[in-house]
Structures are given as structure tokens and as C-alpha cells.
Amino acid sequence: MSQQMSVLLQVSLLKCGVAIDRTSLGFTLLSIVMSFLQRSLLINTFQMIAFGIIVLVGIMQKYYAIRVSIDAEIFAQLVPLITARREVKAGEIESELQDLDSAMLHLGLIKANEGTRSLRDRCQGAFRLFKGQVACLSIQGVLLLGILLVNVFSV
């Protein structure tokens, strides 16, 4: 796969993080509301623990969502440079990546001992963050489904 296609696919994939974040936020808010309605809904201890875990996982997901949105924006800024690669000098993309790493180091977003990463390494790192975001949403969904099934079968 060409660098151009890889980055375009990465941008499209990372933009899906917004929908995942919104769904996770809905699960988190639902869990908070259900926790406050504990007495009137006859929610048991297991369900309260599950709601607490859903909220905590929702906070973790929000961390991933922020990181994924930053990466989506960075990759979106790199797309014009990569698509115009025939017109730019060979080392210009690497120079841009070094400038990006320098800025991220200055802001404390990366460690000082990390060297300049290739575009492929950046795509893999962003995809790992995206998978973490999906995993958090999946955990929330499974816990909510478990709570629902416990309620349905206990009646």
C-alpha cells in the first residue's frame, strides 16, 4: 500500500473515533443517571459496581478519544504534503516529521529519548490508540448488556 493510501485510510479510520466517543459518553451518562436512581430502580450491588466500572472505562475512553482526535488532525495535516510528494524534495516529509517530533517534545507529548518515527510507525501507534478506544467502548457495551440481561432474567 502506498504512503498516500495508508495515511488517507488512517485519517478516515481515526475520524470514526468521534462516533465512538459519543457512544461511550452516552453509556457513561446513562450509567451515572442509573446510579442516582438506584433506590427507585431496585439496582443491586453487582449492578452498581458495573455502573462504576462503566464510568471509569468511559474516562479511559475519553483519554483515548483525545489522543485519537489529535492524531487525526496531525494526519489530516500531513495528507496534502504526502499527496504532493512528487513535487516536494525527498527529505521534506522526513523534515516535517522531525519538526513535528520537536514540537511534541517541547509540549511534553513524547519522551526525549524517542527518535524521529517513520510515517508507518506513526500510523501503527495511532491505530493502537484507536483499538484502545474501541476496546473501552466494547467493555462498556458488554457491561451494560450484562446489566440489562440480569434485569430481564431476574423478573
PLY file of the C-alpha trace (Angstrom):
ply
format ascii 1.0
element vertex 155
property float x
property float y
property float z
element edge 154
property int vertex1
property int vertex2
end_header
0.00 0.00 0.00
1.34 3.43 -0.87
2.06 6.01 1.83
-0.67 8.20 0.43
-3.32 5.49 0.70
-2.08 4.45 4.12
-2.39 7.98 5.50
-5.77 8.59 3.84
-7.09 5.35 5.32
-5.64 6.31 8.71
-7.40 9.69 8.64
-10.72 8.06 7.73
-10.35 5.49 10.47
-9.38 7.98 13.14
-12.35 10.20 12.28
-14.58 7.28 13.37
-13.24 7.93 16.86
-15.72 10.80 17.20
-18.70 8.43 16.89
-17.11 6.00 19.33
-16.53 8.84 21.78
-20.14 10.00 21.57
-21.49 6.48 22.09
-19.19 5.96 25.06
-20.30 9.28 26.52
-23.91 8.12 26.23
-23.09 4.86 28.02
-21.23 6.78 30.74
-24.04 9.29 31.29
-26.64 6.51 31.32
-24.62 4.72 34.00
-24.38 7.86 36.11
-28.11 8.52 35.85
-28.94 4.89 36.67
-26.65 5.06 39.71
-28.53 8.09 41.01
-31.83 6.28 40.50
-30.53 3.25 42.38
-33.24 3.08 45.02
-36.22 3.65 42.76
-34.99 1.12 40.17
-34.02 -1.52 42.76
-30.48 -1.79 41.47
-28.38 -4.39 43.27
-24.74 -4.21 44.37
-23.44 -6.07 41.31
-25.14 -3.57 39.03
-23.79 -0.60 41.00
-20.26 -1.99 40.68
-20.83 -2.50 36.95
-22.06 1.09 36.59
-18.95 2.31 38.41
-16.72 0.31 36.08
-18.58 1.70 33.07
-17.90 5.24 34.28
-14.21 4.52 34.90
-13.83 2.88 31.49
-15.64 5.88 29.99
-12.97 8.14 31.48
-10.26 5.94 29.98
-12.04 6.04 26.64
-12.11 9.83 26.78
-8.31 9.82 27.14
-8.04 7.63 24.04
-10.57 9.82 22.21
-8.49 12.93 22.84
-5.32 11.23 21.65
-7.08 9.79 18.57
-8.51 13.20 17.66
-5.05 14.77 17.92
-3.62 12.07 15.67
-6.49 12.50 13.20
-5.72 16.20 12.95
-1.98 15.57 12.55
-2.54 13.01 9.80
-5.03 15.31 8.09
-2.32 18.00 8.02
0.18 15.52 6.55
-2.12 14.41 3.71
-1.51 17.43 1.43
2.24 17.07 1.85
2.18 13.37 1.03
-0.22 13.70 -1.90
2.05 16.36 -3.41
5.14 14.24 -2.79
6.18 14.24 -6.45
6.56 18.00 -6.25
8.45 18.16 -2.95
12.02 17.17 -2.21
12.59 13.64 -0.97
13.65 14.70 2.52
10.90 17.25 3.07
8.42 14.77 4.57
11.08 13.47 6.94
11.93 17.08 7.81
8.27 17.78 8.58
8.12 14.68 10.79
11.24 15.83 12.65
9.66 19.26 13.17
6.52 17.56 14.44
8.52 15.45 16.89
10.39 18.53 18.05
7.12 20.35 18.73
5.65 17.32 20.53
8.80 17.02 22.65
8.58 20.72 23.55
4.96 20.24 24.68
5.84 17.11 26.65
3.73 14.81 24.46
6.63 12.43 23.74
9.68 11.33 25.69
13.07 12.89 24.99
14.70 9.54 24.22
12.32 8.74 21.36
13.87 9.36 17.97
12.06 10.56 14.89
9.48 7.95 13.98
8.66 6.94 10.45
5.23 7.57 8.99
4.50 3.85 9.21
5.36 3.79 12.93
3.08 6.77 13.47
0.21 5.00 11.70
0.72 1.91 13.83
0.79 3.97 17.02
-2.37 5.84 16.10
-4.09 2.56 15.26
-3.14 1.16 18.69
-4.80 4.18 20.30
-7.89 3.67 18.14
-8.05 0.00 19.16
-7.82 1.05 22.82
-10.76 3.38 22.28
-12.78 0.59 20.64
-11.87 -1.80 23.48
-13.14 0.67 26.08
-16.43 1.08 24.23
-16.75 -2.70 23.92
-16.24 -3.17 27.65
-18.88 -0.56 28.38
-21.31 -2.19 25.97
-20.78 -5.68 27.38
-21.30 -4.45 30.94
-24.48 -2.57 30.02
-25.77 -5.61 28.15
-24.97 -7.76 31.19
-26.91 -5.41 33.46
-29.86 -5.48 31.07
-29.83 -9.26 30.84
-29.66 -9.63 34.63
-32.72 -7.37 34.90
-34.64 -9.22 32.19
-33.97 -12.69 33.56
-34.49 -11.76 37.22
-38.09 -10.68 36.63
0 1
1 2
2 3
3 4
4 5
5 6
6 7
7 8
8 9
9 10
10 11
11 12
12 13
13 14
14 15
15 16
16 17
17 18
18 19
19 20
20 21
21 22
22 23
23 24
24 25
25 26
26 27
27 28
28 29
29 30
30 31
31 32
32 33
33 34
34 35
35 36
36 37
37 38
38 39
39 40
40 41
41 42
42 43
43 44
44 45
45 46
46 47
47 48
48 49
49 50
50 51
51 52
52 53
53 54
54 55
55 56
56 57
57 58
58 59
59 60
60 61
61 62
62 63
63 64
64 65
65 66
66 67
67 68
68 69
69 70
70 71
71 72
72 73
73 74
74 75
75 76
76 77
77 78
78 79
79 80
80 81
81 82
82 83
83 84
84 85
85 86
86 87
87 88
88 89
89 90
90 91
91 92
92 93
93 94
94 95
95 96
96 97
97 98
98 99
99 100
100 101
101 102
102 103
103 104
104 105
105 106
106 107
107 108
108 109
109 110
110 111
111 112
112 113
113 114
114 115
115 116
116 117
117 118
118 119
119 120
120 121
121 122
122 123
123 124
124 125
125 126
126 127
127 128
128 129
129 130
130 131
131 132
132 133
133 134
134 135
135 136
136 137
137 138
138 139
139 140
140 141
141 142
142 143
143 144
144 145
145 146
146 147
147 148
148 149
149 150
150 151
151 152
152 153
153 154
